[in-house]
Amino acid sequence: MTKEERYQASAEELLRLVGGKENIISAAHCATRLRLVLKDESKADVDGILKADLVKGQFANGGQFQIIIGSGTVNEVYKRFIETGGIAEATKSEVKQAAVQKMNPLQRLVKTLSDVFVPLIPALVASGLMMGLNNVLTANGLFIPGKSLAEAYPALSDIAAMINTFASAAYAFLPVLIGFSATKMFGGNPYLGAVIGMIMVSGDLLNAYAYGTAVTEGTIPVWNILGLTIEKVGYQGTVLPVLAASYILSFVEKKLHKYIPEILDNLLTPLLTVMITGFVTFTVVGGIMRTAGDMLTNSFVWMHDTLGIVGGMVLGFLYSPLTMTGMHHSLLPVDIQMVAAGGSFLLAIASCNNVAQGGATLCAMLRTKDKKLKSVAATSGVSAMLGITEPAMFGVNLKLKYPFYGAMIGAALGGGYVTLTNVLNTAPGTAGIVGFVCVPATSMLNFLIGTAISVAAGFIFTYIMSNMKKFNKELEKKETELEQLRKDVSNSNESGKGLSNKLEKYNLLLGRNDLIGKGVIITLKDGESRGIATDVIVHAEDILEVINSLKNAGAEAISVNNQRIISRTAISCVGNVITINGEKVGPPFVIKAIGLPSQLFGGITMTGHYISKLEEAGVQVKVDQVDKDTIVIPKYEGIYKLEYASNIE
């Protein structure tokens, strides 16, 4: 069978195995994979696909059914695949869009939130860490009984005030950032989205953080327009209302572009878009969000008061989704009322949620292979511990999904404990580890135990789910690729053995394996001072001379202070410190070499050898011949990459 015939046969077989052209919504390909969006993935014969000719693996992720075929080959198979099925050619972005349309509403919401917040992560991380620093400086009793650091040391008060100004900006104007990012994603003018965000946090409105006090005092300002009573309340720190407003703005703007004459488009479209969106936001969106918030608030209070520990676990479990939408702010009036009445349970529940998000994020940092995500997780995890969860939640946990689930479980367990022990805050405070300063001394220990349970459980359950293909798509993809590698080796025994032998040879040459064997161990120590320091100090050139001598004597592997010596190893002096492979090492220098022991020993100790010169100079030298396989030389841990050299074709 010719190559062309194999490509055609494979394309026809795959079309049949995925359920026929009637089951295909969209099809594209990348460098190695056929990317399909199927109407019903259950109709695809996965086992048959994995056994098909040219197929190297298969996995599903983000609504896409992906078949691994290989570089170059996938282009030929794809071309025949769409020709045979009469399928329209699509780009990767079009396939991704089709995959999004296939998701259920909850999946779309989660993806939307994640996509909107990814560009905002740097701003949120910076602000979150600054808020945490400000909390440390201003928390009463954290370090000094009855006082904050800023009160105990007045010189810190202005620094704390400045940090607070810097830290609060991104969160005070969060709707502006979200409005820009979300409107851009929905296909509207992002600058109009930013304008709507600015309107929602305008200084003419009651600040959302003061809404609770205004409710208790009955002083909520309103507009009276055409018989409608509209609350003049801002949306500081909210998420869902701004997303809804951004979607409405994008929809209205697109419709107006269609119907307004081109000559008036630039004048009327922005004006009408902002006015219509603003009016709908304050009359409809705001009312729905606040009503939903009131319903949630009442249900939370009922659960806590009626269901006890079970209610606390449910509250903890649901607090993450509530925070995700920004509707947790609706609990502020209840918190204020309960604090005024003697104590509120909400700070402890919220703290358990926030630190659970932090614990899950730190676990995700250890489990993910994405270096950029690791960096984001490290900073946002700390930020969540201090009470700012948005960077962790939207930048890491919702993106990977399973850390978010782990955090919900951790928050539930911690919430159950603080409810069982009746931990109440007697003053509003930061929902994080430092929140213990707002609870009575008799409850501080239980508060800390509850948050510790949440951190540990969030971390542990995230770790458990990271090892489950059902939750960790990254793991599923790796396992699919590994299984295909096993399949390739088993299908081609001889070529597999040859490849394995060749790989083993290259690993040995590159120092990628730990080795054990017999040989010699040489120890070099700085000598006793004779008044001239350089005469008795081991230098980089001394180590290089010994290594070269060992190579000449037939050494097969060499290490210095457990640093493997390979062809690209650099040994140099930086001041009075020697670096090997970029790592700082110091005396004594233990040089291990594997080879024929007698040959290595004789080659290094012969009369007139460099070793004897070192001894004459005052360096302390010890050479041991090892005739048993007890010398262990570790593998090279660095990155071996050629940037300028390449093979000659």
C-alpha positions in Angstrom: 0.0 0.0 0.0 1.4 3.4 -1.0 1.6 6.4 1.4 -1.3 8.0 -0.4 -3.5 4.9 -0.1 -2.6 4.7 3.7 -3.6 8.3 4.2 -6.9 7.8 2.3 -7.7 4.5 4.2 -6.9 6.1 7.5 -9.1 9.1 6.8 -12.1 6.9 5.8 -11.6 4.7 8.8 -11.4 7.6 11.2 -14.5 9.3 9.7 -16.4 6.1 10.4 -15.0 5.6 13.9 -15.9 9.1 15.1 -19.6 8.5 14.1 -19.7 9.7 10.5 -19.9 13.2 9.1 -23.3 13.6 10.7 -21.6 13.6 14.1 -19.0 16.2 13.2 -19.6 19.9 14.0 -16.2 21.2 13.1 -12.7 19.9 12.1 -9.2 21.3 12.0 -5.7 20.2 12.8 -2.5 21.5 14.5 1.1 20.3 14.1 0.4 16.8 15.3 -3.3 16.3 16.0 -6.7 16.1 14.3 -9.0 18.4 16.3 -12.7 17.6 16.1 -15.8 19.0 17.7 -18.3 16.1 17.8 -22.1 16.4 18.5 -22.0 13.3 20.7 -18.6 12.0 21.8 -20.1 8.8 23.1 -20.7 7.7 19.5 -17.0 7.7 18.8 -15.3 4.3 19.0 -12.2 5.2 21.1 -10.8 1.7 21.2 -11.1 1.4 17.5 -9.5 4.8 16.9 -6.5 3.8 19.1 -6.0 0.7 17.0 -6.3 2.5 13.7 -3.4 2.8 11.4 -1.3 6.0 11.7 -3.1 6.9 15.0 -0.7 7.5 17.9 -3.2 8.5 20.6 -6.4 10.2 21.5 -7.8 12.4 24.2 -10.7 14.9 24.8 -10.2 18.3 26.3 -12.2 21.5 26.5 -15.0 20.2 24.2 -12.5 19.0 21.5 -12.0 15.4 20.5 -8.3 15.2 19.5 -6.6 12.4 17.6 -2.8 12.3 17.7 -1.4 11.3 14.3 2.0 13.0 14.0 3.8 15.9 12.4 3.5 16.0 8.6 1.2 13.0 8.4 -1.7 14.8 10.1 -1.8 17.3 7.2 -2.3 14.6 4.6 -4.9 12.7 6.7 -6.8 15.9 7.5 -7.0 16.9 3.8 -8.5 13.5 2.8 -10.7 13.4 6.0 -12.6 16.6 5.1 -12.7 15.7 1.4 -14.2 12.3 2.1 -16.8 13.6 4.6 -17.6 16.8 2.7 -16.7 18.8 5.8 -15.9 22.5 5.6 -12.3 23.3 6.5 -11.9 25.2 9.7 -9.2 27.0 11.6 -8.1 26.1 15.1 -9.8 29.2 16.5 -13.0 28.3 14.8 -12.8 24.8 16.3 -12.2 26.3 19.7 -15.2 28.5 19.3 -17.4 25.5 18.2 -16.1 23.7 21.3 -17.2 26.5 23.5 -20.7 26.5 22.0 -20.9 22.8 22.8 -20.3 23.5 26.5 -23.1 23.6 29.0 -24.0 27.1 30.5 -22.0 26.4 33.7 -18.9 25.4 31.7 -19.2 28.5 29.6 -19.5 30.7 32.6 -16.4 29.2 34.2 -14.4 29.6 30.9 -15.6 33.1 30.5 -14.6 34.1 34.0 -11.2 32.5 33.5 -10.6 34.2 30.1 -11.6 37.6 31.4 -9.4 37.4 34.4 -6.2 36.0 32.8 -5.0 39.4 31.5 -5.8 41.0 34.9 -3.8 38.6 37.0 -0.6 40.8 37.3 -2.7 43.7 38.6 -4.7 41.6 41.0 -1.6 39.7 42.3 0.3 43.0 43.0 -2.7 44.5 44.7 -3.5 41.4 46.7 0.1 41.1 48.1 0.0 44.8 49.0 -3.3 44.4 50.8 -1.8 41.5 52.8 1.2 43.7 53.7 -1.1 46.5 54.8 -3.2 44.0 56.9 0.0 42.9 58.7 0.9 46.5 59.4 -2.5 47.6 60.6 -4.0 44.5 62.3 -4.6 45.1 66.1 -2.9 42.7 68.4 -1.2 40.7 65.7 2.3 41.3 67.1 1.7 43.7 70.0 -1.3 43.3 72.5 -4.0 45.9 71.8 -2.0 47.7 69.1 -1.1 47.4 65.5 2.5 47.8 64.2 1.5 51.2 62.6 0.2 52.4 66.0 3.2 51.1 68.0 5.6 52.6 65.5 4.1 55.9 64.1 6.8 56.0 61.4 5.1 53.1 59.8 1.6 54.7 59.7 2.1 56.8 56.5 3.9 53.8 54.8 0.8 51.7 55.6 -1.5 54.4 54.4 0.4 54.7 51.1 0.5 50.9 50.6 -3.3 50.8 51.3 -3.9 53.5 48.6 -1.8 51.5 46.1 -3.4 48.2 47.1 -7.1 49.3 47.0 -7.0 50.9 43.5 -7.3 47.7 41.4 -10.1 46.3 43.5 -11.9 49.6 43.9 -11.9 50.0 40.2 -12.2 46.3 39.4 -15.3 46.9 37.2 -13.2 49.1 34.9 -10.6 46.4 34.3 -13.3 43.7 33.9 -15.4 45.9 31.7 -12.4 46.4 29.3 -11.4 42.8 29.2 -14.9 41.3 29.0 -16.2 43.6 26.4 -13.1 42.9 24.2 -13.8 39.1 24.6 -17.5 39.6 23.7 -16.5 41.4 20.5 -17.4 44.9 21.6 -15.4 48.1 21.9 -13.2 47.6 25.0 -13.0 51.3 25.7 -16.8 51.6 25.9 -16.6 48.6 28.3 -14.2 50.5 30.4 -16.6 53.5 30.4 -19.4 51.3 31.7 -17.0 50.0 34.4 -16.3 53.6 35.4 -20.0 54.4 35.5 -20.5 51.5 37.9 -18.0 52.8 40.4 -18.7 56.5 39.9 -18.1 58.8 42.9 -21.8 59.9 42.5 -23.0 56.5 43.6 -23.1 55.0 47.1 -19.9 52.9 47.5 -20.8 49.2 47.4 -18.8 48.6 50.6 -21.0 51.1 52.4 -24.2 49.4 51.2 -24.5 47.3 54.3 -24.4 50.3 56.6 -26.9 52.2 54.4 -29.3 49.2 54.5 -29.2 49.1 58.3 -29.7 52.9 58.5 -32.3 53.1 55.7 -30.2 55.8 53.8 -29.8 54.2 50.4 -29.9 57.0 47.8 -32.2 56.6 44.7 -33.1 58.1 41.4 -36.8 58.6 40.6 -37.2 58.3 36.8 -40.5 57.8 35.0 -42.1 56.3 38.1 -39.1 53.9 38.6 -37.1 54.0 41.9 -33.5 53.1 41.0 -30.9 52.6 43.7 -27.8 54.8 43.3 -25.4 52.1 44.5 -22.0 51.3 43.0 -20.5 47.9 42.1 -17.1 48.1 43.6 -15.5 44.6 43.9 -18.2 42.9 41.9 -17.7 40.5 39.0 -21.0 39.1 37.6 -22.9 42.4 37.2 -20.0 43.8 35.2 -19.8 40.7 33.0 -23.5 41.0 32.4 -23.2 44.7 31.6 -20.3 44.0 29.2 -22.2 41.4 27.4 -25.2 43.7 27.0 -23.0 46.6 25.8 -21.4 44.3 23.1 -24.8 43.1 22.0 -26.3 46.6 21.8 -23.2 48.0 20.0 -23.3 45.3 17.3 -27.0 45.9 16.7 -26.6 49.6 16.5 -23.7 49.3 14.0 -26.1 47.4 11.7 -28.9 49.9 11.7 -27.3 53.4 12.2 -26.2 55.0 8.9 -22.5 55.0 8.4 -22.3 58.8 8.5 -23.8 58.9 12.0 -22.3 55.7 13.3 -19.3 57.1 15.1 -21.4 59.8 16.7 -24.6 57.9 17.7 -23.4 54.3 18.3 -21.1 55.0 21.3 -23.6 57.5 22.8 -26.6 55.2 22.6 -24.6 52.1 23.5 -23.4 53.6 26.8 -26.8 55.1 27.7 -28.8 52.0 27.0 -26.4 49.7 28.7 -26.1 52.0 31.7 -29.8 52.3 32.1 -30.4 48.5 31.8 -27.5 47.8 34.2 -29.0 50.0 37.0 -32.6 49.1 36.5 -32.5 45.3 35.6 -29.0 43.8 36.2 -28.5 45.5 39.5 -31.9 44.6 40.7 -31.6 41.0 39.8 -28.1 40.7 41.3 -29.2 42.3 44.6 -32.4 40.3 44.8 -30.4 37.1 44.2 -27.9 38.3 46.9 -30.7 38.8 49.4 -32.1 35.3 48.8 -28.6 33.8 49.2 -28.1 35.8 52.4 -31.3 34.6 53.9 -30.6 31.0 52.9 -27.1 31.2 54.4 -28.4 32.5 57.8 -31.1 29.8 57.8 -28.5 27.0 57.1 -26.2 28.2 59.9 -28.9 28.6 62.5 -30.9 25.5 61.6 -28.5 22.8 60.3 -25.5 23.4 62.6 -22.3 21.7 61.5 -23.9 20.5 58.3 -25.0 24.0 57.5 -21.5 25.2 58.2 -20.1 22.7 55.7 -22.7 23.6 53.1 -21.9 27.3 53.6 -18.1 26.7 53.2 -18.7 24.5 50.2 -20.9 27.2 48.5 -18.8 30.2 49.5 -16.3 29.7 46.6 -18.9 29.9 43.8 -20.4 32.9 45.6 -17.0 34.6 45.7 -16.5 33.7 42.0 -19.6 35.7 41.0 -18.9 38.6 43.4 -22.2 38.0 45.2 -20.5 37.4 48.5 -20.6 41.2 49.0 -24.4 40.8 49.5 -23.5 39.1 52.8 -21.9 42.3 54.2 -25.2 43.8 55.5 -25.9 40.6 57.4 -22.4 40.5 58.8 -22.7 44.1 60.0 -26.1 43.4 61.6 -24.8 40.2 63.4 -21.6 42.0 64.6 -23.8 44.8 66.0 -25.9 42.1 67.8 -22.9 40.5 69.4 -21.1 38.4 66.8 -21.1 37.1 63.2 -20.1 33.6 61.9 -19.3 34.9 58.4 -15.7 35.9 58.9 -14.7 32.5 60.0 -16.5 30.8 57.0 -15.0 33.3 54.5 -11.5 32.8 56.0 -11.8 29.0 55.6 -12.8 29.5 52.0 -9.9 31.9 51.2 -7.2 29.9 52.8 -8.6 26.7 51.2 -8.2 28.5 47.8 -4.6 29.3 48.8 -3.8 25.7 49.8 -5.3 24.4 46.5 -3.3 26.9 44.5 0.0 26.0 46.2 -0.7 22.4 45.5 -1.5 23.2 41.8 1.9 25.1 41.7 3.7 21.8 42.7 1.6 19.6 40.3 1.5 21.7 37.1 4.3 21.5 34.5 3.5 25.0 33.2 6.3 27.3 34.4 4.3 30.5 33.9 1.3 29.0 35.8 3.7 27.9 38.6 4.9 31.5 39.0 1.3 32.9 39.1 0.3 30.2 41.6 3.2 30.9 44.0 2.3 34.6 44.4 -1.5 34.2 44.2 -1.5 31.3 46.7 0.2 33.6 49.3 -2.2 36.4 48.4 -5.2 34.1 49.0 -3.9 33.1 52.5 -3.9 36.8 53.3 -7.5 37.2 52.2 -7.3 38.1 48.5 -8.6 35.2 46.4 -9.3 36.6 42.9 -5.8 36.0 41.5 -5.7 32.4 42.8 -9.3 31.6 41.9 -9.4 33.1 38.4 -5.7 32.8 37.5 -5.1 29.2 38.6 -7.9 27.2 40.2 -10.8 27.9 37.7 -8.3 27.5 34.9 -7.3 24.0 36.0 -10.8 23.3 37.6 -9.7 20.5 39.9 -8.0 22.9 42.4 -11.3 24.8 42.6 -13.1 21.6 43.6 -10.4 20.8 46.1 -10.7 24.3 47.6 -14.5 23.9 47.9 -14.0 20.6 49.9 -11.4 22.2 52.1 -13.6 25.2 52.8 -16.5 22.8 53.7 -14.4 20.9 56.2 -13.1 24.0 57.8 -16.5 25.7 57.8 -18.0 22.7 59.6 -15.3 22.9 62.3 -15.7 26.7 63.0 -19.5 26.3 63.0 -19.2 23.3 65.5 -17.0 25.4 67.8 -19.2 28.5 67.3 -16.4 30.9 66.2 -17.8 34.4 65.9 -16.1 37.7 64.9 -16.9 40.7 67.1 -15.6 43.2 64.5 -15.4 43.2 60.6 -12.0 42.1 59.4 -9.9 40.5 56.7 -11.0 37.0 55.7 -7.7 35.2 55.9 -5.2 33.9 58.3 -4.9 37.3 60.0 -8.7 37.3 60.6 -8.1 35.7 64.0 -7.4 39.2 65.5 -11.2 40.0 65.0 -12.4 37.1 67.2 -12.5 36.8 71.0 -9.4 35.4 72.6 -11.4 32.3 73.6 -12.1 31.5 69.9 -8.7 32.3 68.4 -7.4 28.8 68.7 -10.5 27.3 67.1 -10.3 29.9 64.3 -6.7 28.9 63.5 -7.6 25.2 63.7 -10.5 25.7 61.3 -8.3 27.6 58.8 -5.5 25.0 59.2 -8.0 22.2 58.3 -9.1 24.2 55.3 -5.6 24.7 54.0 -4.6 21.1 54.6 -7.8 19.7 53.1 -7.7 22.0 50.1 -4.1 20.9 49.4 -4.7 17.2 50.0 -7.9 17.0 47.9 -6.3 19.0 45.1 -3.4 16.6 45.1 -5.7 13.6 45.0 -7.7 15.0 42.1 -4.5 15.9 40.3 -3.8 12.2 40.0 -7.2 11.4 38.5 -7.6 11.6 34.8 -11.3 12.6 35.3 -10.2 15.9 36.8 -6.7 16.6 35.6 -6.7 16.9 31.8 -3.0 17.5 31.8 -2.5 14.1 33.3 -4.9 12.5 30.9 -3.0 14.0 28.0 0.4 12.8 29.3 -1.0 9.3 30.0 -2.4 9.1 26.5 1.0 10.1 25.0 2.8 7.6 27.3 0.4 4.8 26.3 1.0 5.6 22.7 4.7 5.4 23.2 4.3 2.0 24.8 2.1 1.0 21.9 4.7 2.2 19.4 7.5 0.2 21.1 5.3 -3.0 21.4 4.2 -2.8 17.7 7.8 -2.4 16.5 9.9 -4.6 18.8 13.1 -4.4 16.9 12.9 -0.6 16.1 11.8 -0.1 19.7 14.9 -1.9 21.0 17.1 0.0 18.6 15.5 3.3 19.7 15.8 2.3 23.4 19.5 1.4 22.9 20.2 4.5 21.0 18.5 6.6 23.7 20.4 4.8 26.4 23.7 5.6 24.6 22.9 9.3 24.3 21.8 9.4 27.9 25.2 8.0 28.9 27.1 10.4 26.7 25.1 13.4 28.0 25.4 12.3 31.6 21.6 11.8 32.0 21.9 8.6 34.1 22.9 8.0 37.7 25.9 5.6 37.6 27.6 3.2 40.0 30.9 1.4 39.7 34.5 1.1 40.8 37.3 3.6 40.4 39.0 6.2 42.5 38.0 9.0 45.0 40.3 12.0 45.3 39.9 14.6 48.1 41.5 18.0 47.8 41.6 20.3 50.9 43.1 23.8 51.4 46.4 23.4 53.1 47.8 24.9 56.2 48.8 28.5 55.8 52.5 29.3 55.1 52.0 33.0 55.0 51.0 33.2 51.4 47.3 32.4 51.0 47.2 31.5 47.3 49.9 28.8 47.8 47.5 26.7 49.8 44.1 27.2 48.3 42.5 24.8 45.8 41.8 26.7 42.6 39.5 26.0 39.6 42.5 25.2 37.4 43.7 22.6 40.0 40.4 20.7 39.7 40.5 21.0 35.9 44.0 19.5 35.8 42.9 16.5 38.0 39.8 16.0 35.8 41.9 16.0 32.6 44.3 13.5 34.1 41.4 11.2 35.0 40.0 11.4 31.5 43.4 10.6 30.0 43.6 7.6 32.4 40.3 6.2 31.0 37.7 7.5 33.4 34.2 6.8 32.1 32.3 9.2 34.5 33.5 12.0 36.8 31.8 14.2 39.4 33.1 16.9 41.7 31.1 17.4 45.0 28.2 15.5 43.3 28.2 17.8 40.2 28.4 15.6 37.1 31.2 16.5 34.7 30.1 16.5 31.0 31.5 18.1 27.9 29.8 21.4 28.5 30.6 21.6 32.2 32.1 25.0 33.2 34.5 25.2 36.2 35.5 28.7 37.2 36.4 31.0 40.1 34.1 33.8 41.1 35.9 35.7 43.7 37.0 33.1 46.3 34.2 30.7 45.3 34.4 27.9 42.7 31.3 27.2 40.5 30.6 24.0 38.7 27.7 23.7 36.3 26.6 27.1 37.7 26.5 25.8 41.3 28.7 27.1 44.0 30.9 24.5 45.7 33.5 24.7 48.4 36.3 22.6 50.0 36.8 19.8 50.6 36.6 18.9 46.9 35.6 15.3 46.5 36.4 14.1 42.9 34.9 10.7 42.0 35.8 8.8 38.9 34.5 5.5 37.6 36.8 3.3 35.5 39.5 0.6 35.9 40.7 1.3 39.5 44.4 0.4 39.1 44.7 2.4 35.8 43.0 5.5 37.3 45.1 5.3 40.5 48.4 4.8 38.6 47.6 7.6 36.1 46.8 10.1 38.9 49.7 9.2 41.3 52.6 8.7 39.0 55.8 10.6 39.8 55.8 14.2 38.6 52.0 14.2 38.2 50.0 17.4 39.0 48.8 15.7 42.2 52.4 15.7 43.5 52.7 19.3 42.7 49.6 20.2 44.7 51.0 18.2 47.6 54.3 20.1 47.4 52.4 23.4 47.4 50.8 22.5 50.7 47.3 21.3 49.4 46.0 18.3 51.4 45.5 15.4 49.0 44.0 12.0 49.5 43.6 9.4 46.8 41.6 6.2 47.5 41.4 3.3 45.1 37.9 1.6 45.2 37.8 -1.9 43.9 34.1 -2.6 44.5 31.0 -1.1 42.8 30.3 1.5 45.5 31.1 4.8 43.8 27.9 6.6 42.9 28.0 9.4 40.4 24.7 11.4 40.0 23.2 12.4 36.7 23.6 15.9 35.1 20.6 18.0 36.2 21.1 20.9 33.9 19.5 21.7 30.5 21.5 20.5 27.5 20.4 22.6 24.6 22.1 23.7 21.3 21.1 27.2 20.2 23.5 27.8 17.4 24.6 24.4 16.2 22.4 22.1 14.0 22.7 18.9 12.0 24.0 19.0 8.4 21.2 17.8 6.2 
